[in-house]
Amino acid sequence: MSYPYLLYLPKEYAASAEAFPLVIYLHGGSQKGNDLEKLKAYGPPKEVADGRNFPFVIASPQCPEGKYWSTDNWFEPLYAELTQKYRIDKKRIYLTGISMGGYGTWQTAVAYPDHFAAILPLCGGCDDSTQICNLRKVPVWTLHGTADDVIPIHVTERLVSRLQECGGNVRFTRLEGEGHGIQTYYANSDWVNWLLRRHR
């Protein structure tokens, strides 16, 4: 099932022959639909729209109304298209998302752990904690606000604890006093630098 997506290519891409890292970004519930412009409300698509240059390719698919990231197999068609059409370094493919997209990040990585060099879920969770150990070899950095009243922080705490039990490489940042709206985190550079240091 192919989902439409926004694509960002670094300004160095055209003049270079090298393969670039890829970040796949999954939006939250309020950006569902069939209008890619909605994705520019926050997150990496907003950063790109505001003129920020990133050192990797960014693909931001859009989930249709009435569905979740776990509804269809959107990942395999997207992965195939991106790696065939663009110069992508397959050892440096990263997945991030927030809220519903945070869930999508956990769930997609659990289903396809061998595809990702690292994942960065923000205030998400995973419906299937029994398979979370699939991610024990994938570096995870997850962030959650302690005052989140939409998706409680214990959802992330449970996954982190389970991953630690099976020897996972997980970093957990509790954003003290923050609620659900932690999308401004994408405006800084910490996450960019952390991802780029991870290779499969």
N, C-alpha and C positions, 0 to 999 in steps of 0.2 A: 504494500500500500504506500504509494509515494505521496508525501506531504510537500506542499510548496515551502520554499525557504528563502530567507534573505541570505545573500552571500557577500562576505567582505574579503577582499584580497589586499594584502599589505602593499604599500606604495612601491616597495622594492620588487614585487613579484614579477612585473612585466619585463624588467631589465635583467632579471636573474635567471640562471638555469637550475638553481638548487631546488630541492624539495623543502616544503615548509611544514611546520607543525600545524595541526588542525584542532580547533576548539569547536565542539558542538554545544550550543546553548539551548536549553529548554525553558521556555517561558512559563509563567504562572497562569492560573485559571482565568483571569480577567482578559487575557490576550487571545483566547480561543476564537476561531472563526475562519473567515476566508479573506481577510484584509491584512496583508503583511505590514502595512503602515502601523497597525496597532502594536507591533512588537517594539517600536521605537519609544514606547512610553518609559521604559527603564531597562537596566541591564546592559550587556555589551552592545545591542543594537542602538540604544540611546547614546552610548559613548561614541560609537562610530558616526551616528547622525550629527553629533556635536563636534566632529572633526578630529577625534582622537585616532592616532595611528597605532596599530597593534603589530607585533612581530610574527603573527600567525594568521592563517586563514580562519575565518569564523563562519560557520553555517548555523543559521537560526531557523529551524523548521517551525511551522505553525500547526498546532493541533486543532482539528475541526470541532465545531460545537457538538456537544453531546458525547464527547469522547474524552479519554484520558490518555496519557502517554503509554499506558499498558494495554490499551484497547487493540491496536493494530501493530503489525510488524512494519513499522515505518523505518526502523534503523537499517536493516539490510539493504533496501533500495537506496537509501541516502548514502550509506557507506560506499556502495558499489559505484554510484554516479560520481561522487566526489573524488574517489581514488582513481577513477578512469579519466575524468575530464581535467583534473588539476594535478599539479605536482605536489603531492602530499607525502610527507614522511610518515610511513605507517607505524614507525616505532615511537611516534610522538603525537598520538591522537588522545585528546582530552575531552572530558564530558563535564559540563556544569549546568546547574539550573536552580531555580528558586521556587519555593512553595510547591505547587503541583509539579513544577519542573524539577524541584528537589527530589520529590518522589520518583519522577521519571528518571533522574540521574541514578539513584540507587537501583531502581528496578532494571534499567537497561544494562547497567554495569554487571549486575548479578547474572543477567541472561547472557551477556557477551564479555566475560571478564578478560578474555585473551586479546581483545581489541584495544584496550585502553592503557595508556601509560600512567594515568592518574585521573581521579575524579574529584569534583568540588561541589557537593550538594549543600545548598543553603536552605535552612528551615524546611526540610522535607523528611520523608520517612520511607519505610519499605513495608509492603504488606506481608512479605514472606521472609521473616527473620530466620527461618530454618535454612535457607540457602545463602545467607549472608556470608558464610565462610568461603563461598566461591571467590570473594574479593580479598582473601588473605594475602595475595601477592600483588594486589593493586594499591598503590599509595592513595589514601583518602584524606582529604582535609574537609571537615564539615563544620559549619557555623550555624548557631541558633541563638536567638534572643531569649534571655531568661524570663522575660515578661510576655512572651508570645501567647496570645489567647486564642489564636486560630489553629495552630498546630503546636501543641505543648512541647516544651523542650524534652520531656521524658521520652518522646518518640525517638529523638536522636540519641539520647543517653542509652536507651536499650540497645540500639544497633551498635553503638561504639563499644559498649561493654561486651556484646556478643563477639564482635570482631576481635577485640583484645584477647578474649578467651581462646580464639582459634589462631592466635599469633599474627593477626593482621597489622598492617602498617597504617595506623590511623592517628590523625591529629584532630583534636576537638577544641574549637574556640567558642566559649560561652560569652555572648555579648551581654554584659551586665546591664539590666534595666531596659534592654531593647525589646520592642514588640515584634510583630510579624513583618513590618516594613523595613527589612534590612537590605533592600536592593541597592542602596547607595554604596554598599561595600564594593560594588563593581567599579566605582569611580577611582579607587586607589590602585596601586601597582603591586601590592603584596601577592595577590593571587596570580597575577601574570608571571612574576618572577618564580613563584613556587612551582607552577605548572611547568615552566620551561626547563627547570632543573630535573624533571622526571623523564626517563626514557624506558621503553620496554626492553 
